[in-house]
Amino acid sequence: MEAPQYVAARVQRALAEDERTTELGVRVDVRSDQLYLRGQVTSADRRELIAKVAGEAAPGLAVHNEIDVVSVVEPVREEQL
């Protein structure tokens, strides 16, 4: 069986390199046959796509998608420094 840190690294690389996601901000943890995804994204569609790519990169592991969807809004006025 492959070491958990190698599986996590493979999944993170897939998330970064897959043209569907190009995601660098998601943390990947592997425990036994469980894969945990944590972080923040801006849409539910993106959240699901990340889980799909992660599952493809680590077949046979149960994917737990704990990624939060946050809304990003433009500032109302210019910030004064």
PyMOL Python script that loads the backbone (N, CA, C, O; Angstrom):
from pymol import cmd

cmd.read_pdbstr("""\
ATOM      1  N   MET A   1       0.843  -1.192   0.000  1.00  0.00           N
ATOM      2  CA  MET A   1       0.000   0.000   0.000  1.00  0.00           C
ATOM      3  C   MET A   1       0.884   1.250   0.000  1.00  0.00           C
ATOM      4  O   MET A   1       1.899   1.298   0.694  1.00  0.00           O
ATOM      5  N   GLU A   2       0.502   2.235  -0.764  1.00  0.00           N
ATOM      6  CA  GLU A   2       1.263   3.477  -0.905  1.00  0.00           C
ATOM      7  C   GLU A   2       1.144   4.327   0.362  1.00  0.00           C
ATOM      8  O   GLU A   2       0.069   4.403   0.957  1.00  0.00           O
ATOM      9  N   ALA A   3       2.226   4.957   0.769  1.00  0.00           N
ATOM     10  CA  ALA A   3       2.231   5.794   1.975  1.00  0.00           C
ATOM     11  C   ALA A   3       1.272   6.975   1.816  1.00  0.00           C
ATOM     12  O   ALA A   3       1.181   7.560   0.737  1.00  0.00           O
ATOM     13  N   PRO A   4       0.559   7.324   2.884  1.00  0.00           N
ATOM     14  CA  PRO A   4      -0.431   8.411   2.803  1.00  0.00           C
ATOM     15  C   PRO A   4       0.133   9.729   2.271  1.00  0.00           C
ATOM     16  O   PRO A   4      -0.543  10.426   1.514  1.00  0.00           O
ATOM     17  N   GLN A   5       1.360  10.078   2.655  1.00  0.00           N
ATOM     18  CA  GLN A   5       1.914  11.352   2.194  1.00  0.00           C
ATOM     19  C   GLN A   5       2.141  11.356   0.688  1.00  0.00           C
ATOM     20  O   GLN A   5       2.051  12.405   0.051  1.00  0.00           O
ATOM     21  N   TYR A   6       2.436  10.184   0.109  1.00  0.00           N
ATOM     22  CA  TYR A   6       2.609  10.105  -1.335  1.00  0.00           C
ATOM     23  C   TYR A   6       1.268  10.226  -2.065  1.00  0.00           C
ATOM     24  O   TYR A   6       1.178  10.847  -3.124  1.00  0.00           O
ATOM     25  N   VAL A   7       0.247   9.630  -1.490  1.00  0.00           N
ATOM     26  CA  VAL A   7      -1.092   9.750  -2.082  1.00  0.00           C
ATOM     27  C   VAL A   7      -1.531  11.208  -2.034  1.00  0.00           C
ATOM     28  O   VAL A   7      -2.024  11.741  -3.028  1.00  0.00           O
ATOM     29  N   ALA A   8      -1.354  11.858  -0.880  1.00  0.00           N
ATOM     30  CA  ALA A   8      -1.740  13.266  -0.735  1.00  0.00           C
ATOM     31  C   ALA A   8      -0.982  14.135  -1.733  1.00  0.00           C
ATOM     32  O   ALA A   8      -1.570  15.024  -2.347  1.00  0.00           O
ATOM     33  N   ALA A   9       0.313  13.891  -1.900  1.00  0.00           N
ATOM     34  CA  ALA A   9       1.115  14.664  -2.851  1.00  0.00           C
ATOM     35  C   ALA A   9       0.632  14.445  -4.283  1.00  0.00           C
ATOM     36  O   ALA A   9       0.576  15.389  -5.071  1.00  0.00           O
ATOM     37  N   ARG A  10       0.285  13.209  -4.620  1.00  0.00           N
ATOM     38  CA  ARG A  10      -0.222  12.917  -5.961  1.00  0.00           C
ATOM     39  C   ARG A  10      -1.534  13.653  -6.222  1.00  0.00           C
ATOM     40  O   ARG A  10      -1.737  14.198  -7.308  1.00  0.00           O
ATOM     41  N   VAL A  11      -2.424  13.671  -5.228  1.00  0.00           N
ATOM     42  CA  VAL A  11      -3.710  14.352  -5.382  1.00  0.00           C
ATOM     43  C   VAL A  11      -3.487  15.860  -5.504  1.00  0.00           C
ATOM     44  O   VAL A  11      -4.104  16.502  -6.354  1.00  0.00           O
ATOM     45  N   GLN A  12      -2.623  16.432  -4.674  1.00  0.00           N
ATOM     46  CA  GLN A  12      -2.359  17.874  -4.760  1.00  0.00           C
ATOM     47  C   GLN A  12      -1.763  18.240  -6.115  1.00  0.00           C
ATOM     48  O   GLN A  12      -2.088  19.281  -6.687  1.00  0.00           O
ATOM     49  N   ARG A  13      -0.900  17.385  -6.613  1.00  0.00           N
ATOM     50  CA  ARG A  13      -0.317  17.646  -7.931  1.00  0.00           C
ATOM     51  C   ARG A  13      -1.397  17.580  -9.014  1.00  0.00           C
ATOM     52  O   ARG A  13      -1.418  18.411  -9.921  1.00  0.00           O
ATOM     53  N   ALA A  14      -2.286  16.601  -8.919  1.00  0.00           N
ATOM     54  CA  ALA A  14      -3.372  16.485  -9.895  1.00  0.00           C
ATOM     55  C   ALA A  14      -4.269  17.722  -9.850  1.00  0.00           C
ATOM     56  O   ALA A  14      -4.678  18.229 -10.894  1.00  0.00           O
ATOM     57  N   LEU A  15      -4.575  18.206  -8.652  1.00  0.00           N
ATOM     58  CA  LEU A  15      -5.415  19.399  -8.532  1.00  0.00           C
ATOM     59  C   LEU A  15      -4.730  20.617  -9.133  1.00  0.00           C
ATOM     60  O   LEU A  15      -5.389  21.469  -9.729  1.00  0.00           O
ATOM     61  N   ALA A  16      -3.411  20.705  -8.981  1.00  0.00           N
ATOM     62  CA  ALA A  16      -2.669  21.845  -9.519  1.00  0.00           C
ATOM     63  C   ALA A  16      -2.516  21.759 -11.033  1.00  0.00           C
ATOM     64  O   ALA A  16      -2.589  22.779 -11.718  1.00  0.00           O
ATOM     65  N   GLU A  17      -2.306  20.557 -11.561  1.00  0.00           N
ATOM     66  CA  GLU A  17      -1.976  20.406 -12.971  1.00  0.00           C
ATOM     67  C   GLU A  17      -3.162  20.132 -13.878  1.00  0.00           C
ATOM     68  O   GLU A  17      -3.077  20.363 -15.084  1.00  0.00           O
ATOM     69  N   ASP A  18      -4.267  19.644 -13.327  1.00  0.00           N
ATOM     70  CA  ASP A  18      -5.437  19.348 -14.158  1.00  0.00           C
ATOM     71  C   ASP A  18      -6.040  20.661 -14.649  1.00  0.00           C
ATOM     72  O   ASP A  18      -6.322  21.554 -13.850  1.00  0.00           O
ATOM     73  N   GLU A  19      -6.237  20.780 -15.957  1.00  0.00           N
ATOM     74  CA  GLU A  19      -6.753  22.031 -16.530  1.00  0.00           C
ATOM     75  C   GLU A  19      -8.168  22.354 -16.061  1.00  0.00           C
ATOM     76  O   GLU A  19      -8.609  23.497 -16.182  1.00  0.00           O
ATOM     77  N   ARG A  20      -8.885  21.369 -15.529  1.00  0.00           N
ATOM     78  CA  ARG A  20     -10.231  21.642 -15.011  1.00  0.00           C
ATOM     79  C   ARG A  20     -10.196  22.364 -13.678  1.00  0.00           C
ATOM     80  O   ARG A  20     -11.156  23.044 -13.315  1.00  0.00           O
ATOM     81  N   THR A  21      -9.092  22.222 -12.939  1.00  0.00           N
ATOM     82  CA  THR A  21      -9.047  22.799 -11.597  1.00  0.00           C
ATOM     83  C   THR A  21      -7.928  23.819 -11.410  1.00  0.00           C
ATOM     84  O   THR A  21      -8.188  24.910 -10.903  1.00  0.00           O
ATOM     85  N   THR A  22      -6.713  23.508 -11.794  1.00  0.00           N
ATOM     86  CA  THR A  22      -5.532  24.338 -11.525  1.00  0.00           C
ATOM     87  C   THR A  22      -5.608  24.947 -10.123  1.00  0.00           C
ATOM     88  O   THR A  22      -5.479  26.159  -9.953  1.00  0.00           O
ATOM     89  N   GLU A  23      -5.816  24.102  -9.141  1.00  0.00           N
ATOM     90  CA  GLU A  23      -6.057  24.525  -7.767  1.00  0.00           C
ATOM     91  C   GLU A  23      -4.833  24.307  -6.897  1.00  0.00           C
ATOM     92  O   GLU A  23      -4.286  23.205  -6.847  1.00  0.00           O
ATOM     93  N   LEU A  24      -4.403  25.363  -6.209  1.00  0.00           N
ATOM     94  CA  LEU A  24      -3.257  25.275  -5.313  1.00  0.00           C
ATOM     95  C   LEU A  24      -3.640  25.450  -3.847  1.00  0.00           C
ATOM     96  O   LEU A  24      -2.838  25.160  -2.960  1.00  0.00           O
ATOM     97  N   GLY A  25      -4.856  25.921  -3.586  1.00  0.00           N
ATOM     98  CA  GLY A  25      -5.223  26.298  -2.226  1.00  0.00           C
ATOM     99  C   GLY A  25      -6.006  25.277  -1.426  1.00  0.00           C
ATOM    100  O   GLY A  25      -6.558  25.613  -0.379  1.00  0.00           O
ATOM    101  N   VAL A  26      -6.069  24.051  -1.888  1.00  0.00           N
ATOM    102  CA  VAL A  26      -6.811  23.024  -1.153  1.00  0.00           C
ATOM    103  C   VAL A  26      -5.832  22.107  -0.432  1.00  0.00           C
ATOM    104  O   VAL A  26      -4.868  21.624  -1.026  1.00  0.00           O
ATOM    105  N   ARG A  27      -6.085  21.872   0.845  1.00  0.00           N
ATOM    106  CA  ARG A  27      -5.243  20.965   1.629  1.00  0.00           C
ATOM    107  C   ARG A  27      -5.780  19.545   1.486  1.00  0.00           C
ATOM    108  O   ARG A  27      -6.988  19.320   1.549  1.00  0.00           O
ATOM    109  N   VAL A  28      -4.885  18.606   1.295  1.00  0.00           N
ATOM    110  CA  VAL A  28      -5.252  17.202   1.115  1.00  0.00           C
ATOM    111  C   VAL A  28      -4.634  16.394   2.252  1.00  0.00           C
ATOM    112  O   VAL A  28      -3.426  16.448   2.484  1.00  0.00           O
ATOM    113  N   ASP A  29      -5.476  15.647   2.955  1.00  0.00           N
ATOM    114  CA  ASP A  29      -5.001  14.750   4.014  1.00  0.00           C
ATOM    115  C   ASP A  29      -5.502  13.342   3.711  1.00  0.00           C
ATOM    116  O   ASP A  29      -6.642  13.158   3.286  1.00  0.00           O
ATOM    117  N   VAL A  30      -4.645  12.353   3.933  1.00  0.00           N
ATOM    118  CA  VAL A  30      -5.016  10.951   3.731  1.00  0.00           C
ATOM    119  C   VAL A  30      -4.817  10.212   5.042  1.00  0.00           C
ATOM    120  O   VAL A  30      -3.754  10.273   5.658  1.00  0.00           O
ATOM    121  N   ARG A  31      -5.870   9.510   5.453  1.00  0.00           N
ATOM    122  CA  ARG A  31      -5.802   8.660   6.638  1.00  0.00           C
ATOM    123  C   ARG A  31      -6.442   7.329   6.278  1.00  0.00           C
ATOM    124  O   ARG A  31      -7.639   7.242   6.007  1.00  0.00           O
ATOM    125  N   SER A  32      -5.621   6.312   6.285  1.00  0.00           N
ATOM    126  CA  SER A  32      -6.082   4.975   5.925  1.00  0.00           C
ATOM    127  C   SER A  32      -6.647   5.023   4.509  1.00  0.00           C
ATOM    128  O   SER A  32      -5.932   5.384   3.574  1.00  0.00           O
ATOM    129  N   ASP A  33      -7.926   4.662   4.337  1.00  0.00           N
ATOM    130  CA  ASP A  33      -8.545   4.706   3.008  1.00  0.00           C
ATOM    131  C   ASP A  33      -9.469   5.904   2.857  1.00  0.00           C
ATOM    132  O   ASP A  33     -10.417   5.871   2.072  1.00  0.00           O
ATOM    133  N   GLN A  34      -9.192   6.956   3.607  1.00  0.00           N
ATOM    134  CA  GLN A  34     -10.008   8.173   3.601  1.00  0.00           C
ATOM    135  C   GLN A  34      -9.186   9.350   3.081  1.00  0.00           C
ATOM    136  O   GLN A  34      -8.040   9.542   3.488  1.00  0.00           O
ATOM    137  N   LEU A  35      -9.773  10.134   2.183  1.00  0.00           N
ATOM    138  CA  LEU A  35      -9.139  11.316   1.609  1.00  0.00           C
ATOM    139  C   LEU A  35      -9.951  12.534   2.023  1.00  0.00           C
ATOM    140  O   LEU A  35     -11.151  12.603   1.759  1.00  0.00           O
ATOM    141  N   TYR A  36      -9.302  13.488   2.667  1.00  0.00           N
ATOM    142  CA  TYR A  36      -9.986  14.692   3.148  1.00  0.00           C
ATOM    143  C   TYR A  36      -9.504  15.903   2.362  1.00  0.00           C
ATOM    144  O   TYR A  36      -8.302  16.115   2.203  1.00  0.00           O
ATOM    145  N   LEU A  37     -10.454  16.693   1.874  1.00  0.00           N
ATOM    146  CA  LEU A  37     -10.152  17.926   1.150  1.00  0.00           C
ATOM    147  C   LEU A  37     -10.632  19.092   2.002  1.00  0.00           C
ATOM    148  O   LEU A  37     -11.783  19.115   2.438  1.00  0.00           O
ATOM    149  N   ARG A  38      -9.749  20.064   2.242  1.00  0.00           N
ATOM    150  CA  ARG A  38     -10.116  21.223   3.063  1.00  0.00           C
ATOM    151  C   ARG A  38      -9.581  22.494   2.405  1.00  0.00           C
ATOM    152  O   ARG A  38      -8.507  22.501   1.804  1.00  0.00           O
ATOM    153  N   GLY A  39     -10.345  23.543   2.534  1.00  0.00           N
ATOM    154  CA  GLY A  39      -9.944  24.829   1.976  1.00  0.00           C
ATOM    155  C   GLY A  39     -11.174  25.651   1.656  1.00  0.00           C
ATOM    156  O   GLY A  39     -12.265  25.387   2.159  1.00  0.00           O
ATOM    157  N   GLN A  40     -10.983  26.653   0.812  1.00  0.00           N
ATOM    158  CA  GLN A  40     -12.083  27.530   0.424  1.00  0.00           C
ATOM    159  C   GLN A  40     -12.053  27.751  -1.082  1.00  0.00           C
ATOM    160  O   GLN A  40     -10.991  27.908  -1.684  1.00  0.00           O
ATOM    161  N   VAL A  41     -13.243  27.761  -1.675  1.00  0.00           N
ATOM    162  CA  VAL A  41     -13.398  28.070  -3.095  1.00  0.00           C
ATOM    163  C   VAL A  41     -14.579  29.019  -3.247  1.00  0.00           C
ATOM    164  O   VAL A  41     -15.309  29.277  -2.290  1.00  0.00           O
ATOM    165  N   THR A  42     -14.759  29.533  -4.454  1.00  0.00           N
ATOM    166  CA  THR A  42     -15.782  30.554  -4.662  1.00  0.00           C
ATOM    167  C   THR A  42     -17.099  30.042  -5.228  1.00  0.00           C
ATOM    168  O   THR A  42     -18.031  30.827  -5.401  1.00  0.00           O
ATOM    169  N   SER A  43     -17.204  28.742  -5.522  1.00  0.00           N
ATOM    170  CA  SER A  43     -18.484  28.236  -6.031  1.00  0.00           C
ATOM    171  C   SER A  43     -18.660  26.757  -5.705  1.00  0.00           C
ATOM    172  O   SER A  43     -17.689  26.017  -5.545  1.00  0.00           O
ATOM    173  N   ALA A  44     -19.921  26.345  -5.612  1.00  0.00           N
ATOM    174  CA  ALA A  44     -20.232  24.945  -5.340  1.00  0.00           C
ATOM    175  C   ALA A  44     -19.788  24.053  -6.505  1.00  0.00           C
ATOM    176  O   ALA A  44     -19.350  22.923  -6.292  1.00  0.00           O
ATOM    177  N   ASP A  45     -19.902  24.562  -7.729  1.00  0.00           N
ATOM    178  CA  ASP A  45     -19.454  23.784  -8.902  1.00  0.00           C
ATOM    179  C   ASP A  45     -17.963  23.490  -8.819  1.00  0.00           C
ATOM    180  O   ASP A  45     -17.525  22.375  -9.103  1.00  0.00           O
ATOM    181  N   ARG A  46     -17.189  24.490  -8.431  1.00  0.00           N
ATOM    182  CA  ARG A  46     -15.735  24.305  -8.303  1.00  0.00           C
ATOM    183  C   ARG A  46     -15.429  23.300  -7.198  1.00  0.00           C
ATOM    184  O   ARG A  46     -14.544  22.457  -7.344  1.00  0.00           O
ATOM    185  N   ARG A  47     -16.157  23.394  -6.107  1.00  0.00           N
ATOM    186  CA  ARG A  47     -15.995  22.469  -4.979  1.00  0.00           C
ATOM    187  C   ARG A  47     -16.188  21.025  -5.441  1.00  0.00           C
ATOM    188  O   ARG A  47     -15.390  20.151  -5.104  1.00  0.00           O
ATOM    189  N   GLU A  48     -17.240  20.779  -6.205  1.00  0.00           N
ATOM    190  CA  GLU A  48     -17.538  19.434  -6.696  1.00  0.00           C
ATOM    191  C   GLU A  48     -16.511  18.964  -7.719  1.00  0.00           C
ATOM    192  O   GLU A  48     -16.138  17.791  -7.725  1.00  0.00           O
ATOM    193  N   LEU A  49     -16.055  19.857  -8.575  1.00  0.00           N
ATOM    194  CA  LEU A  49     -15.059  19.490  -9.580  1.00  0.00           C
ATOM    195  C   LEU A  49     -13.730  19.102  -8.921  1.00  0.00           C
ATOM    196  O   LEU A  49     -13.063  18.167  -9.362  1.00  0.00           O
ATOM    197  N   ILE A  50     -13.359  19.815  -7.882  1.00  0.00           N
ATOM    198  CA  ILE A  50     -12.133  19.487  -7.153  1.00  0.00           C
ATOM    199  C   ILE A  50     -12.242  18.090  -6.549  1.00  0.00           C
ATOM    200  O   ILE A  50     -11.292  17.309  -6.604  1.00  0.00           O
ATOM    201  N   ALA A  51     -13.402  17.778  -5.973  1.00  0.00           N
ATOM    202  CA  ALA A  51     -13.608  16.443  -5.399  1.00  0.00           C
ATOM    203  C   ALA A  51     -13.527  15.371  -6.480  1.00  0.00           C
ATOM    204  O   ALA A  51     -12.990  14.289  -6.246  1.00  0.00           O
ATOM    205  N   LYS A  52     -14.057  15.669  -7.658  1.00  0.00           N
ATOM    206  CA  LYS A  52     -14.020  14.703  -8.758  1.00  0.00           C
ATOM    207  C   LYS A  52     -12.586  14.422  -9.196  1.00  0.00           C
ATOM    208  O   LYS A  52     -12.199  13.264  -9.353  1.00  0.00           O
ATOM    209  N   VAL A  53     -11.802  15.476  -9.391  1.00  0.00           N
ATOM    210  CA  VAL A  53     -10.407  15.313  -9.812  1.00  0.00           C
ATOM    211  C   VAL A  53      -9.620  14.567  -8.735  1.00  0.00           C
ATOM    212  O   VAL A  53      -8.807  13.700  -9.053  1.00  0.00           O
ATOM    213  N   ALA A  54      -9.855  14.898  -7.469  1.00  0.00           N
ATOM    214  CA  ALA A  54      -9.162  14.216  -6.375  1.00  0.00           C
ATOM    215  C   ALA A  54      -9.498  12.734  -6.365  1.00  0.00           C
ATOM    216  O   ALA A  54      -8.618  11.895  -6.174  1.00  0.00           O
ATOM    217  N   GLY A  55     -10.769  12.409  -6.572  1.00  0.00           N
ATOM    218  CA  GLY A  55     -11.187  11.013  -6.610  1.00  0.00           C
ATOM    219  C   GLY A  55     -10.558  10.252  -7.764  1.00  0.00           C
ATOM    220  O   GLY A  55     -10.210   9.079  -7.627  1.00  0.00           O
ATOM    221  N   GLU A  56     -10.413  10.918  -8.894  1.00  0.00           N
ATOM    222  CA  GLU A  56      -9.760  10.289 -10.050  1.00  0.00           C
ATOM    223  C   GLU A  56      -8.280  10.024  -9.766  1.00  0.00           C
ATOM    224  O   GLU A  56      -7.725   9.029 -10.233  1.00  0.00           O
ATOM    225  N   ALA A  57      -7.647  10.908  -9.005  1.00  0.00           N
ATOM    226  CA  ALA A  57      -6.223  10.772  -8.704  1.00  0.00           C
ATOM    227  C   ALA A  57      -5.959   9.723  -7.626  1.00  0.00           C
ATOM    228  O   ALA A  57      -4.845   9.214  -7.507  1.00  0.00           O
ATOM    229  N   ALA A  58      -6.988   9.403  -6.842  1.00  0.00           N
ATOM    230  CA  ALA A  58      -6.826   8.425  -5.755  1.00  0.00           C
ATOM    231  C   ALA A  58      -8.005   7.461  -5.750  1.00  0.00           C
ATOM    232  O   ALA A  58      -8.794   7.450  -4.805  1.00  0.00           O
ATOM    233  N   PRO A  59      -8.131   6.650  -6.803  1.00  0.00           N
ATOM    234  CA  PRO A  59      -9.256   5.716  -6.857  1.00  0.00           C
ATOM    235  C   PRO A  59      -9.195   4.733  -5.693  1.00  0.00           C
ATOM    236  O   PRO A  59      -8.117   4.305  -5.279  1.00  0.00           O
ATOM    237  N   GLY A  60     -10.348   4.390  -5.184  1.00  0.00           N
ATOM    238  CA  GLY A  60     -10.412   3.447  -4.076  1.00  0.00           C
ATOM    239  C   GLY A  60     -10.461   4.115  -2.715  1.00  0.00           C
ATOM    240  O   GLY A  60     -10.736   3.454  -1.713  1.00  0.00           O
ATOM    241  N   LEU A  61     -10.199   5.421  -2.659  1.00  0.00           N
ATOM    242  CA  LEU A  61     -10.299   6.128  -1.390  1.00  0.00           C
ATOM    243  C   LEU A  61     -11.644   6.836  -1.295  1.00  0.00           C
ATOM    244  O   LEU A  61     -12.168   7.336  -2.290  1.00  0.00           O
ATOM    245  N   ALA A  62     -12.190   6.872  -0.094  1.00  0.00           N
ATOM    246  CA  ALA A  62     -13.432   7.616   0.148  1.00  0.00           C
ATOM    247  C   ALA A  62     -13.077   9.089   0.278  1.00  0.00           C
ATOM    248  O   ALA A  62     -12.259   9.458   1.122  1.00  0.00           O
ATOM    249  N   VAL A  63     -13.688   9.943  -0.558  1.00  0.00           N
ATOM    250  CA  VAL A  63     -13.385  11.365  -0.563  1.00  0.00           C
ATOM    251  C   VAL A  63     -14.352  12.090   0.369  1.00  0.00           C
ATOM    252  O   VAL A  63     -15.570  11.981   0.228  1.00  0.00           O
ATOM    253  N   HIS A  64     -13.788  12.830   1.322  1.00  0.00           N
ATOM    254  CA  HIS A  64     -14.574  13.667   2.235  1.00  0.00           C
ATOM    255  C   HIS A  64     -14.313  15.111   1.834  1.00  0.00           C
ATOM    256  O   HIS A  64     -13.240  15.656   2.090  1.00  0.00           O
ATOM    257  N   ASN A  65     -15.301  15.717   1.206  1.00  0.00           N
ATOM    258  CA  ASN A  65     -15.152  17.074   0.687  1.00  0.00           C
ATOM    259  C   ASN A  65     -15.568  18.067   1.775  1.00  0.00           C
ATOM    260  O   ASN A  65     -16.755  18.327   1.972  1.00  0.00           O
ATOM    261  N   GLU A  66     -14.588  18.609   2.467  1.00  0.00           N
ATOM    262  CA  GLU A  66     -14.843  19.573   3.542  1.00  0.00           C
ATOM    263  C   GLU A  66     -14.479  20.989   3.104  1.00  0.00           C
ATOM    264  O   GLU A  66     -14.201  21.851   3.937  1.00  0.00           O
ATOM    265  N   ILE A  67     -14.483  21.220   1.803  1.00  0.00           N
ATOM    266  CA  ILE A  67     -14.156  22.536   1.247  1.00  0.00           C
ATOM    267  C   ILE A  67     -15.343  23.468   1.459  1.00  0.00           C
ATOM    268  O   ILE A  67     -16.487  23.105   1.186  1.00  0.00           O
ATOM    269  N   ASP A  68     -15.059  24.673   1.949  1.00  0.00           N
ATOM    270  CA  ASP A  68     -16.089  25.683   2.157  1.00  0.00           C
ATOM    271  C   ASP A  68     -16.238  26.546   0.910  1.00  0.00           C
ATOM    272  O   ASP A  68     -15.260  26.849   0.226  1.00  0.00           O
ATOM    273  N   VAL A  69     -17.481  26.935   0.626  1.00  0.00           N
ATOM    274  CA  VAL A  69     -17.752  27.859  -0.463  1.00  0.00           C
ATOM    275  C   VAL A  69     -17.923  29.242   0.156  1.00  0.00           C
ATOM    276  O   VAL A  69     -18.776  29.448   1.019  1.00  0.00           O
ATOM    277  N   VAL A  70     -17.107  30.178  -0.293  1.00  0.00           N
ATOM    278  CA  VAL A  70     -17.169  31.542   0.224  1.00  0.00           C
ATOM    279  C   VAL A  70     -17.468  32.489  -0.929  1.00  0.00           C
ATOM    280  O   VAL A  70     -17.054  32.256  -2.065  1.00  0.00           O
ATOM    281  N   SER A  71     -18.182  33.543  -0.625  1.00  0.00           N
ATOM    282  CA  SER A  71     -18.467  34.520  -1.671  1.00  0.00           C
ATOM    283  C   SER A  71     -17.420  35.618  -1.629  1.00  0.00           C
ATOM    284  O   SER A  71     -17.019  36.085  -0.563  1.00  0.00           O
ATOM    285  N   VAL A  72     -16.995  36.010  -2.798  1.00  0.00           N
ATOM    286  CA  VAL A  72     -16.004  37.067  -2.931  1.00  0.00           C
ATOM    287  C   VAL A  72     -16.723  38.260  -3.541  1.00  0.00           C
ATOM    288  O   VAL A  72     -17.299  38.165  -4.625  1.00  0.00           O
ATOM    289  N   VAL A  73     -16.684  39.377  -2.838  1.00  0.00           N
ATOM    290  CA  VAL A  73     -17.358  40.579  -3.335  1.00  0.00           C
ATOM    291  C   VAL A  73     -16.332  41.692  -3.526  1.00  0.00           C
ATOM    292  O   VAL A  73     -15.326  41.769  -2.820  1.00  0.00           O
ATOM    293  N   GLU A  74     -16.612  42.531  -4.481  1.00  0.00           N
ATOM    294  CA  GLU A  74     -15.762  43.683  -4.733  1.00  0.00           C
ATOM    295  C   GLU A  74     -15.947  44.694  -3.607  1.00  0.00           C
ATOM    296  O   GLU A  74     -17.050  44.828  -3.077  1.00  0.00           O
ATOM    297  N   PRO A  75     -14.897  45.401  -3.237  1.00  0.00           N
ATOM    298  CA  PRO A  75     -15.050  46.427  -2.203  1.00  0.00           C
ATOM    299  C   PRO A  75     -15.990  47.526  -2.681  1.00  0.00           C
ATOM    300  O   PRO A  75     -16.026  47.864  -3.865  1.00  0.00           O
ATOM    301  N   VAL A  76     -16.742  48.071  -1.747  1.00  0.00           N
ATOM    302  CA  VAL A  76     -17.714  49.117  -2.073  1.00  0.00           C
ATOM    303  C   VAL A  76     -16.996  50.408  -2.441  1.00  0.00           C
ATOM    304  O   VAL A  76     -17.415  51.124  -3.350  1.00  0.00           O
ATOM    305  N   ARG A  77     -15.920  50.697  -1.736  1.00  0.00           N
ATOM    306  CA  ARG A  77     -15.160  51.906  -2.045  1.00  0.00           C
ATOM    307  C   ARG A  77     -13.674  51.598  -1.977  1.00  0.00           C
ATOM    308  O   ARG A  77     -13.253  50.567  -1.453  1.00  0.00           O
ATOM    309  N   GLU A  78     -12.908  52.504  -2.509  1.00  0.00           N
ATOM    310  CA  GLU A  78     -11.463  52.324  -2.517  1.00  0.00           C
ATOM    311  C   GLU A  78     -10.909  52.469  -1.111  1.00  0.00           C
ATOM    312  O   GLU A  78     -11.298  53.357  -0.352  1.00  0.00           O
ATOM    313  N   GLU A  79      -9.982  51.561  -0.783  1.00  0.00           N
ATOM    314  CA  GLU A  79      -9.367  51.604   0.536  1.00  0.00           C
ATOM    315  C   GLU A  79      -8.291  52.685   0.567  1.00  0.00           C
ATOM    316  O   GLU A  79      -7.473  52.791  -0.347  1.00  0.00           O
ATOM    317  N   GLN A  80      -8.304  53.483   1.630  1.00  0.00           N
ATOM    318  CA  GLN A  80      -7.296  54.528   1.806  1.00  0.00           C
ATOM    319  C   GLN A  80      -6.213  54.012   2.726  1.00  0.00           C
ATOM    320  O   GLN A  80      -6.501  53.542   3.826  1.00  0.00           O
ATOM    321  N   LEU A  81      -4.964  54.095   2.285  1.00  0.00           N
ATOM    322  CA  LEU A  81      -3.847  53.641   3.113  1.00  0.00           C
ATOM    323  C   LEU A  81      -3.110  54.811   3.704  1.00  0.00           C
ATOM    324  O   LEU A  81      -2.136  54.623   4.432  1.00  0.00           O
TER     325      LEU A  81
END
""", "prot")
cmd.dss("prot")
cmd.show_as("cartoon", "prot")
cmd.util.cbc("prot")
cmd.orient("prot")
